[in-house]
Amino acid sequence: MNKGRLMIIEDEKFSASVLQKTLERLGYEVVANVQNSQDAIEKFKIELPDVILMDFNIEGALDGGDLSKVLDKIQPTANIFMTSSEDDESLQKIMDAKPDAYIQKPFEPRELRAVLELALYKRRKEKELNDLLNSLDNKVKERTRELNELVKELKTEVSAKEIIQKKLEESLQTEKKFGELKSNLISNLSHEFKTPLSTIRSSAQLLTAIIERKKFESLNVNISTRIEQSVDHLRDLFTRILMVEETAGKAYNALIEKVDLSKLWEDIMSDLKPKTCSGTTINLDKKLDSNLIKSDPRLLKQIISNVLSNACKYSKPNGEIFVKLSLEQSTLFFQVQDHGIGMSPNDLNQIFYRFYRGENVESIEGTGIGMSIMKKSLDALDGQVEIDSQINVGTLVKIVIPVQIIS
């Protein structure tokens, strides 16, 4: 199985030949093996490989750093530097070139494989992000085109000048909101993806350095955990984005089964406490005559998790939130009170719109899709929600969901 298309740039022919054989044994396809920068540019234009494995000090007018910039302008590609230098000045030059990774000569095949797999994984995720943003851009353009067509129809069908003017203003305002929505979403998503991708990159580089020197073996588990957590964050973000697509309506089909409310609460806490709610005290008032009900556990988790996540996220540092969970006459009552930044009446009117974020969230991370997911999940269970909020006072969310109690 071909794991990826690689290009080798190494001015020592023997080393380049050995490296190519090693890569082919590991399952990679070597599409080019060149010794200088000029040949590298020509071959790169033809082959467009997935990964470049380059000696930083190569023959030609350009060193590895300058060459990587030239190739990146042709097409962004995963770039891994090889070096035998160990002095700080040489290593700093490599880091200034901002490679996806670097590896110290001589290296073992397993070290090379680890670095290559991480570099390829990072590039795949970056491509998925770009595809997602391009898809969003196309949808915004399509919606803008539809709005423009609507304006044309209004001009021909409505003769009264005042009505035409009013509709034009409404359409232009809607178009403006879609433009702002696109800008905010792209900015938020870019920030959300940069953090875990940066963690993957730095952890991979540190892991490589540790393997090379065969020291600090006890840190390997922590580094691997950081990589796994970052990957989980990306996967969760993709899932949340896909859930708000119009074509994902089937994601909200309720599948009724037995649910243990105590276990559901424990699962939600195990997800939120180490992350969003790590610095928040959650005071739970639980009154359940029975822990067992019939409902959809996945939709219940989406409802409770998104409300709790927002309460923690928008509370003051080291703040408290108060939660009530109770069952009464085949109805599940869930209430969350925080004393955070609160919301304006205008924000409350738009809180369930996809990608909408409040005017006062400032630099707090988020995508504006959590409450949209919560509302759709709640609707699927025939539930209701009531929200009261004041700026700089806090927010109270009350939710009721019909369930079947198992005695």
C-alpha positions in Angstrom: 0.0 0.0 0.0 1.4 3.4 -1.0 1.5 5.6 2.1 2.5 8.7 0.2 4.5 10.3 -2.6 7.9 11.6 -1.4 10.6 13.7 -3.0 14.2 13.4 -1.7 16.6 16.4 -1.9 20.1 15.2 -0.8 23.4 16.2 -2.3 25.2 13.0 -1.1 24.3 10.4 -3.7 25.0 7.4 -1.6 23.0 8.7 1.3 20.2 9.6 -1.1 20.2 6.1 -2.5 20.1 4.4 0.9 17.4 6.8 2.0 15.2 6.0 -1.0 15.5 2.2 -0.4 14.5 2.7 3.2 11.5 4.8 2.3 10.4 2.2 -0.3 10.7 -0.6 2.3 8.5 1.5 4.6 5.8 1.6 1.9 6.3 5.1 0.5 6.7 6.0 -3.2 9.8 8.1 -4.0 8.8 10.2 -7.1 12.1 12.1 -7.3 15.6 12.0 -5.9 17.7 15.1 -6.7 21.0 16.6 -5.5 20.6 20.4 -6.0 18.0 23.2 -5.7 17.6 23.8 -9.4 16.7 20.2 -10.2 14.5 20.1 -7.1 12.4 23.0 -8.4 12.0 21.4 -11.9 11.0 18.0 -10.5 8.7 19.5 -7.9 6.7 21.3 -10.7 6.2 17.9 -12.5 5.6 15.5 -9.6 3.9 17.7 -6.9 4.8 15.2 -4.1 3.0 14.9 -0.7 6.2 15.3 1.3 9.7 16.8 0.7 12.5 15.2 2.7 15.4 17.7 2.3 18.9 18.1 3.5 19.1 21.6 4.9 22.6 22.2 3.4 22.3 21.3 -0.2 24.1 22.2 -3.4 23.0 25.2 -5.4 22.2 28.8 -5.0 19.5 28.2 -2.4 19.8 26.5 1.0 17.0 24.4 2.4 15.1 27.3 4.0 15.1 29.4 0.8 14.2 26.4 -1.4 11.3 25.5 0.8 9.8 29.0 0.4 10.1 28.7 -3.4 8.4 25.3 -3.5 5.7 26.4 -1.1 4.7 29.2 -3.5 4.3 26.5 -6.2 2.2 24.3 -4.0 2.1 24.0 -0.2 3.6 20.6 0.8 4.7 18.9 4.0 8.4 19.8 4.4 10.9 17.8 6.6 14.5 18.9 7.0 17.4 16.5 7.6 20.5 17.8 9.3 23.7 16.5 10.9 24.4 19.8 12.6 24.0 20.0 16.4 25.0 23.6 17.2 22.4 26.1 18.3 23.0 28.4 15.3 22.4 25.7 12.7 19.3 24.4 14.5 17.9 28.0 14.8 18.3 28.5 11.0 16.2 25.3 10.5 13.5 26.5 13.0 13.4 29.9 11.3 12.5 28.1 8.0 9.3 26.8 9.8 9.4 23.2 8.6 6.7 20.7 9.4 9.4 18.7 11.2 13.1 18.0 11.2 15.2 14.9 11.9 18.8 14.5 13.1 21.2 12.4 11.1 21.9 9.6 11.5 18.3 8.3 12.2 16.6 4.9 12.5 13.8 3.8 10.1 11.2 3.9 12.9 12.2 7.6 13.7 11.8 8.5 10.0 8.4 6.7 9.8 7.1 8.5 12.9 8.1 11.9 11.6 6.6 11.2 8.1 3.3 9.9 9.5 2.9 13.0 11.7 3.7 15.3 8.8 1.3 13.6 6.4 -1.5 13.6 9.1 -1.0 17.3 9.7 -1.3 18.1 5.9 -4.4 15.9 5.6 -6.1 17.8 8.4 -5.1 21.2 6.9 -6.5 20.1 3.5 -9.8 19.1 5.2 -10.0 22.5 6.9 -9.3 24.3 3.5 -12.0 22.1 1.8 -14.5 23.0 4.6 -13.8 26.7 4.3 -14.1 26.6 0.5 -17.4 24.8 0.8 -18.6 27.4 3.2 -17.5 30.2 0.9 -19.4 28.6 -2.0 -22.5 28.3 0.1 -22.3 32.0 1.0 -21.8 32.9 -2.7 -24.8 30.8 -3.6 -27.0 32.4 -1.0 -25.8 35.8 -2.1 -26.8 34.9 -5.7 -30.2 33.8 -4.5 -30.7 37.1 -2.7 -29.7 39.1 -5.8 -32.2 37.1 -7.9 -34.9 37.9 -5.2 -34.1 41.6 -5.5 -34.6 41.4 -9.3 -37.9 39.6 -8.9 -39.1 42.2 -6.4 -38.3 45.0 -8.9 -40.4 43.5 -11.6 -43.4 42.3 -9.4 -43.8 45.2 -7.0 -44.7 48.5 -8.5 -44.8 50.6 -5.3 -41.5 52.4 -4.9 -41.7 52.3 -1.0 -42.2 48.5 -0.9 -39.3 48.0 -3.4 -37.0 50.2 -1.4 -37.9 48.4 1.8 -37.3 44.9 0.3 -34.0 46.1 -1.2 -32.8 47.3 2.2 -33.8 44.1 3.9 -32.0 42.0 1.2 -28.9 44.1 1.4 -28.9 43.8 5.2 -29.2 40.0 5.0 -26.4 39.9 2.5 -24.2 42.0 4.8 -25.0 39.6 7.7 -24.0 36.6 5.6 -20.7 38.4 4.7 -20.0 39.1 8.4 -21.0 35.5 9.3 -18.5 34.1 6.8 -15.7 36.4 8.1 -16.4 35.5 11.7 -16.7 31.8 11.1 -13.5 31.6 9.1 -11.7 33.6 11.8 -13.0 31.4 14.6 -12.4 28.1 12.8 -8.9 29.1 11.8 -8.1 29.9 15.5 -9.8 26.7 16.7 -7.7 24.6 14.3 -4.4 26.4 14.7 -4.2 25.6 18.4 -4.4 21.7 18.2 -2.3 21.7 15.0 0.4 23.7 16.7 0.3 21.2 19.6 0.7 18.3 17.2 3.6 20.0 15.4 5.5 20.9 18.6 4.8 17.6 20.3 6.1 15.7 17.2 9.3 17.7 17.1 9.9 17.2 20.8 9.1 13.5 20.5 11.7 13.3 17.7 14.3 15.1 19.8 13.7 12.7 22.7 14.0 9.6 20.5 17.2 10.9 19.0 18.9 11.5 22.4 17.2 8.5 24.1 16.6 10.6 27.2 13.5 11.7 29.3 11.6 8.5 28.3 9.0 9.2 31.0 7.8 12.2 29.0 6.8 10.1 26.0 3.4 9.3 27.4 2.6 12.9 28.2 3.6 14.0 24.7 1.5 11.2 23.1 -1.4 12.3 25.3 -1.1 15.9 24.0 -1.2 14.7 20.4 -4.2 12.5 21.1 -6.1 15.3 22.8 -5.4 17.6 19.9 -6.7 15.0 17.4 -9.8 14.5 19.5 -10.4 18.3 19.6 -10.2 18.4 15.8 -12.5 15.4 15.4 -15.1 16.9 17.8 -15.0 20.3 16.0 -15.6 18.6 12.6 -18.5 16.6 14.1 -20.1 19.8 15.5 -19.8 21.6 12.2 -21.3 18.7 10.3 -24.2 18.5 12.7 -25.3 22.1 11.7 -25.4 21.4 8.0 -28.9 21.3 6.5 -28.1 17.9 5.0 -27.4 16.4 8.5 -31.1 16.4 9.5 -30.9 12.7 10.1 -28.4 13.4 12.9 -31.3 14.6 15.0 -33.6 11.5 14.5 -34.4 10.4 18.1 -33.6 6.8 18.9 -35.4 6.0 22.2 -33.7 3.5 24.6 -33.0 3.1 28.2 -30.9 5.9 29.8 -29.1 5.9 33.1 -29.2 9.6 34.1 -26.5 9.2 36.8 -24.1 7.6 34.3 -25.0 10.1 31.6 -24.1 12.9 34.0 -20.8 11.2 34.9 -19.9 10.9 31.2 -20.7 14.5 30.6 -18.5 15.6 33.5 -15.6 13.4 32.4 -15.7 15.2 29.0 -16.2 18.8 30.3 -14.2 18.9 33.6 -10.7 18.4 32.1 -11.4 20.9 29.3 -14.0 23.7 29.2 -15.0 23.5 32.8 -11.6 22.8 34.3 -11.6 26.0 36.4 -15.3 26.1 37.3 -17.1 24.8 40.3 -20.3 23.0 39.4 -22.9 22.7 42.2 -25.4 20.0 41.4 -28.8 19.7 43.0 -30.1 16.3 41.8 -33.5 15.0 42.7 -34.3 11.8 40.9 -36.9 9.2 42.1 -35.4 7.0 39.5 -32.1 7.1 37.5 -33.6 5.2 34.6 -35.7 6.7 31.8 -36.4 6.1 28.2 -35.1 8.8 25.8 -32.2 9.3 23.3 -28.9 9.4 25.2 -27.0 11.0 22.4 -29.4 13.9 22.1 -29.7 14.3 25.8 -25.9 14.6 26.0 -25.8 17.2 23.3 -28.4 19.3 25.2 -26.8 19.1 28.6 -23.2 19.3 27.4 -23.7 22.4 25.2 -25.6 24.3 27.9 -23.0 23.4 30.6 -20.1 24.2 28.2 -21.5 27.7 27.6 -22.1 28.3 31.3 -18.4 27.4 32.0 -17.0 29.2 29.0 -18.7 32.5 29.7 -18.4 32.5 33.5 -15.7 34.5 35.3 -12.4 32.7 36.0 -12.7 30.2 38.9 -16.5 30.9 39.0 -19.4 28.8 40.1 -22.4 27.5 38.2 -25.5 26.0 39.8 -27.3 23.0 38.2 -30.6 21.4 39.0 -31.6 18.0 37.6 -34.9 16.5 38.6 -37.8 14.1 37.4 -41.4 14.9 37.9 -44.4 13.2 36.3 -42.7 11.9 33.2 -40.8 15.2 32.7 -37.1 15.8 33.0 -36.2 19.3 34.4 -32.7 20.7 33.7 -31.7 24.1 34.9 -28.3 25.9 34.8 -27.5 29.3 36.4 -24.2 31.1 35.9 -22.9 34.6 36.9 -20.9 35.3 33.8 -20.9 37.9 31.1 -24.6 37.5 30.2 -26.4 38.3 27.0 -28.2 41.3 25.6 -31.9 41.1 24.4 -30.6 41.2 20.8 -28.3 38.3 21.4 -31.1 36.3 23.0 -33.3 36.7 19.9 -30.6 35.2 17.7 -28.9 32.7 20.0 -30.2 29.6 18.2 -29.0 30.8 14.7 -26.2 28.8 13.3 -22.8 30.4 13.8 -24.2 33.4 15.7 -22.0 34.7 18.6 -22.9 37.4 21.1 -21.6 40.9 20.8 -19.7 40.7 24.1 -17.8 37.4 23.7 -14.7 39.3 22.6 -11.7 36.9 22.6 -13.5 33.9 24.2 -13.0 30.9 21.9 -16.0 29.3 20.1 -17.7 28.7 16.8 -21.3 29.8 17.6 -22.8 26.4 16.8 -23.4 24.9 20.2 -26.8 26.4 21.0 -28.0 25.6 17.5 -27.1 22.0 18.0 -28.8 22.1 21.5 -32.0 23.5 20.1 -32.3 21.0 17.3 -31.6 18.2 19.7 -34.2 19.6 22.1 -36.8 19.9 19.3 -36.2 16.3 18.3 -37.2 15.2 21.8 -40.2 17.6 21.9 -38.5 19.6 24.7 -38.8 23.3 25.5 -36.2 25.9 26.7 -36.5 29.3 28.4 -33.5 31.6 28.8 -33.2 34.7 31.0 -30.0 36.8 30.8 -28.5 40.2 31.7 -25.2 41.7 30.7 -22.5 41.2 33.4 -25.1 39.6 35.7 -25.4 36.1 34.3 -27.7 33.6 32.5 -30.4 31.2 33.6 -31.4 28.3 31.3 -34.4 26.2 32.0 -35.1 23.1 30.0 -38.0 20.6 30.2 -38.1 17.3 28.2 -40.8 14.7 28.2 -39.5 11.2 29.1 -40.7 7.8 30.2 -39.7 7.0 33.7 -38.6 3.4 34.3 -39.5 2.4 37.9 
